[in-house]
């Protein structure tokens, strides 16, 4: 089975071999250049010796100095020795027939220059002098031609070496890029696909990971992730089941408690009516009618409790057109008008162009529950203010943040990241909520009213509706100074 470690090792080895090959090539090229430079030095030395020999030769024929002639003879011998020692260096730039001709020219020159002084001395033998000059001129031409060719050859060799070095570096870079691309395909791409499969996990969608590679490490990692997802799913179902059972127990307990008194009253009144209906005289029929009215009232009360539970169980449509917030508030106040102590009990400051994309009935349920809660807590003299404004992730508001620091606030929900949202404040000047009780206001069936006057589900349903819309709700209160509910709802927009 292949593995990422093996592929990385192969990649490093390939890169090491590529770099090693480049180093060997560069070393061989430098060694070749070193040889050419050494040959150039030898040819330059040969040329300098020939030029020095010719200089002493010319001085001799000009001034007839014996020391000049002797120096020319010594340099001619040195030139012959250099030709013998550096034959390979000279032959590298000489043509096929030049080396023998050069050797013959040097031998002839030495033979002529080593003749007795009288042969080319003070008697001025013009024929011997011309022969020496001609032989020296031939040697000079050979040495100059060799030096020029050697320099031209060295320049061409340097140019070729530069090009070869450039192409070899480019080849190494291409090999490195190709190796990196292959390594990315073998390692990076499977990891990227695993990262893409992790995104649904962050959103709470537990989906099994598919095998994205045949490498041992990726297979082991994927299998471990799938085992983890299996454990998480099992734990999630256990927690969900426990929460369902707990919620069902709380709901059943609350419903049983709330329905117990009205149903008991209904039962008692019905038993009395059954017992007395046949024995009561005509004059007692009015009292029987009162009992029957009590049965009707208590039955209506039980019906309202059940309606609240049914409203909670309903879920709104997922797609709703934008609805003007001001219109929703006005309709809510119209429904609540019989219960409002005065026309100015509720005031609102909401721009006409503010809209929400949610079910209007659910929106009305939020405002009706909040206003009824404020009326029940504050009595006839309470005043309620409703304000709304567009917001961009403005959560929690500064007032909520300060209240949280002092322990006089509660926050539910984490608002969804959105570019359009509304921040709504529903505040009253009632008696407020004690700090030790503010953490319970959103609990189901929690109420501070007298038994039989409230269900304790109003604020709980408000919080549930807000969180269904991926919004958030908070409450701040100071005893004696009133209470304020803050709603953050996404999908708010201006027309």
Secondary structure, DSSP 8 states (H G I E B T S, - for coil): ---HHHHHHHHHHHHHHHHHHHHHHHHHHHHHHHHHHHHHHHHHHHHHHHHHHHHHHHHHHHH--HHHHHHHHHHHHHHHHHHHHTHHHHHTTS-TTHHHHHHHHHHHHHHHHTS-TTTSSTT--HHHHHHHHHHHHHHHHHHHHHHHHHHHHHHHHHHHHHHHHHHHHHHHHHHHHHHHHHHIIIIIHHHHHHHHHHHHHHTT-----------HHHHHHHHHHHHHHHHHHHHHHHHHHHHHHHHHHHHHHHHHHHHHHHHHHHHHHHHHHHHHTTTS-GGGHHHHHHHHHHHHHHHHHHHHHHHHHHHHH----S----EEHHHHHHHHHHHHGGG-SSGGGEEEE--TTEEE-S-HHHHHHHHHHHHHHHHHHH-TT--EEEEEEEESS--S-HHHHHHHHHT-EEEE------S-EEEEEEEE-SS---TTTGGGTTSTT---S-TTS--S-HHHHHHHHHHHTT-EEEEEEETTTEEEEEEEEES-EE-
